[in-house]
Amino acid sequence: MIYMYAKTAGAGHWSAPAVLAGRVICTHLYSDRVHLRFIVVIIMATIKVIKSSSVKSIKAQFKKEFDCSIRIYKGARLADESMKISELSTLESAGGNLELGARSRVENVEKYFKETFGIKVQIANSTDTKLANNSMTLTQAGKI
């Protein structure tokens, strides 16, 4: 999902966000009435995690959106890819949509999964051979 905020010439406020379909990033916009002076585009990925989500589907979403790997655990061991969130979660109300940006910090993502879904996760590089440092972004994690 892409949120676009624009500041018009002479205006002291940002416009309400316009949600654009796809991943098209506009760098210049012109209008007959208003000339846009600044454009800020924030790209957010939505990772869908519900009780019936499998470990395999969550891993695939992370790979597609951020080109990094996510390790999902059941206790101290890696969870089987066929397991569902409902089987792993220590919380009754586990599930929901998780909006992450490519600049989300590894530490925050891991903490969010633990607090929201009751699941221990770790972020790793794209080939799942090296764990990411907590201070890295998801994009940086995919490149190590």
C-alpha positions as CSV (number, residue, x, y, z in Angstrom):
1,M,0.0,0.0,0.0
2,I,1.3,3.5,-0.8
3,Y,0.3,6.5,1.1
4,M,1.0,9.9,-0.6
5,Y,1.1,13.2,1.2
6,A,1.5,16.4,-0.7
7,K,2.3,20.0,0.4
8,T,0.9,22.6,-1.9
9,A,2.8,25.8,-2.8
10,G,2.2,28.4,-0.1
11,A,0.2,26.0,2.1
12,G,1.5,25.3,5.6
13,H,-0.2,21.8,5.9
14,W,0.0,18.4,4.3
15,S,-2.9,17.0,2.4
16,A,-4.8,14.0,3.5
17,P,-3.3,10.8,2.3
18,A,-4.3,9.4,-1.0
19,V,-4.0,5.6,-1.2
20,L,-2.6,4.5,-4.6
21,A,-3.2,1.1,-6.1
22,G,-0.1,-0.9,-6.9
23,R,3.4,0.4,-6.3
24,V,3.6,3.4,-8.7
25,I,5.6,6.2,-7.2
26,C,4.8,9.7,-8.5
27,T,7.6,12.2,-8.5
28,H,5.9,15.1,-10.2
29,L,2.2,16.1,-10.1
30,Y,0.8,19.2,-11.6
31,S,-2.7,20.6,-11.5
32,D,-4.4,23.5,-13.3
33,R,-5.2,25.1,-10.0
34,V,-2.5,24.0,-7.6
35,H,1.2,23.4,-8.1
36,L,2.5,20.8,-5.7
37,R,5.9,21.7,-4.2
38,F,6.8,18.7,-2.1
39,I,5.8,15.1,-2.4
40,V,6.6,12.5,0.3
41,V,5.8,8.8,-0.5
42,I,5.8,6.2,2.2
43,I,5.6,2.6,1.0
44,M,3.9,0.2,3.5
45,A,3.5,-3.5,3.1
46,T,0.6,-5.3,4.7
47,I,1.5,-8.7,6.1
48,K,-1.7,-10.7,6.8
49,V,-1.5,-12.8,9.9
50,I,-4.7,-14.5,11.0
51,K,-5.3,-17.6,13.2
52,S,-5.5,-19.8,10.2
53,S,-2.3,-18.5,8.6
54,S,0.4,-21.1,8.1
55,V,4.1,-20.6,8.9
56,K,4.7,-21.2,5.2
57,S,2.4,-18.4,4.1
58,I,3.9,-15.8,6.5
59,K,7.4,-16.7,5.4
60,A,6.4,-16.3,1.7
61,Q,4.9,-12.9,2.5
62,F,8.1,-11.7,4.1
63,K,10.2,-13.0,1.3
64,K,8.0,-11.3,-1.3
65,E,7.6,-7.9,0.4
66,F,11.0,-7.4,2.0
67,D,13.3,-10.1,0.5
68,C,14.3,-11.3,3.9
69,S,13.4,-14.4,5.9
70,I,11.5,-14.8,9.1
71,R,12.0,-17.7,11.4
72,I,9.0,-18.7,13.4
73,Y,9.3,-20.7,16.6
74,K,7.2,-23.1,18.6
75,G,9.0,-22.8,22.0
76,A,12.7,-23.1,21.4
77,R,12.4,-25.0,18.1
78,L,11.6,-23.9,14.6
79,A,7.9,-24.4,13.8
80,D,6.9,-26.8,11.1
81,E,5.9,-24.9,7.9
82,S,2.4,-26.5,8.0
83,M,1.6,-25.3,11.5
84,K,-1.0,-22.6,11.9
85,I,-0.8,-19.4,14.1
86,S,-3.5,-20.8,16.3
87,E,-1.3,-23.8,17.1
88,L,1.7,-21.6,17.9
89,S,0.1,-18.7,19.7
90,T,0.1,-18.3,23.4
91,L,-2.7,-15.7,23.1
92,E,-6.4,-16.3,22.6
93,S,-6.9,-13.4,20.2
94,A,-3.9,-13.9,17.9
95,G,-4.3,-12.5,14.4
96,G,-4.7,-9.3,12.5
97,N,-3.0,-7.3,9.8
98,L,0.5,-6.2,10.3
99,E,1.6,-3.0,8.4
100,L,5.3,-2.8,8.0
101,G,7.6,-0.6,6.0
102,A,10.9,-1.6,4.5
103,R,12.5,0.6,7.1
104,S,10.9,-1.1,10.0
105,R,13.5,-2.2,12.5
106,V,14.1,-5.9,13.1
107,E,13.8,-5.5,16.9
108,N,10.4,-3.8,16.6
109,V,9.1,-6.5,14.2
110,E,10.2,-9.3,16.6
111,K,8.8,-7.5,19.6
112,Y,5.5,-6.9,17.8
113,F,5.0,-10.6,16.9
114,K,5.7,-11.6,20.5
115,E,3.3,-9.0,22.0
116,T,0.5,-9.2,19.5
117,F,0.6,-12.9,18.4
118,G,2.4,-14.5,21.3
119,I,5.0,-16.0,18.9
120,K,8.8,-15.8,18.9
121,V,10.2,-14.9,15.6
122,Q,13.7,-13.9,14.3
123,I,14.5,-12.0,11.1
124,A,17.3,-13.4,8.8
125,N,18.8,-12.6,5.5
126,S,17.1,-13.6,2.2
127,T,18.8,-17.0,2.1
128,D,18.0,-17.7,5.8
129,T,21.6,-18.3,6.6
130,K,22.4,-15.4,8.9
131,L,20.3,-13.7,11.6
132,A,19.8,-9.9,11.3
133,N,21.0,-7.5,13.9
134,N,18.2,-5.9,15.9
135,S,19.1,-2.4,14.8
136,M,18.8,-3.3,11.1
137,T,15.8,-2.5,8.9
138,L,14.0,-5.3,7.1
139,T,15.6,-4.1,3.8
140,Q,19.1,-4.2,5.3
141,A,18.4,-7.7,6.8
142,G,17.7,-9.1,3.3
143,K,21.0,-7.9,2.0
144,I,23.4,-9.3,4.7
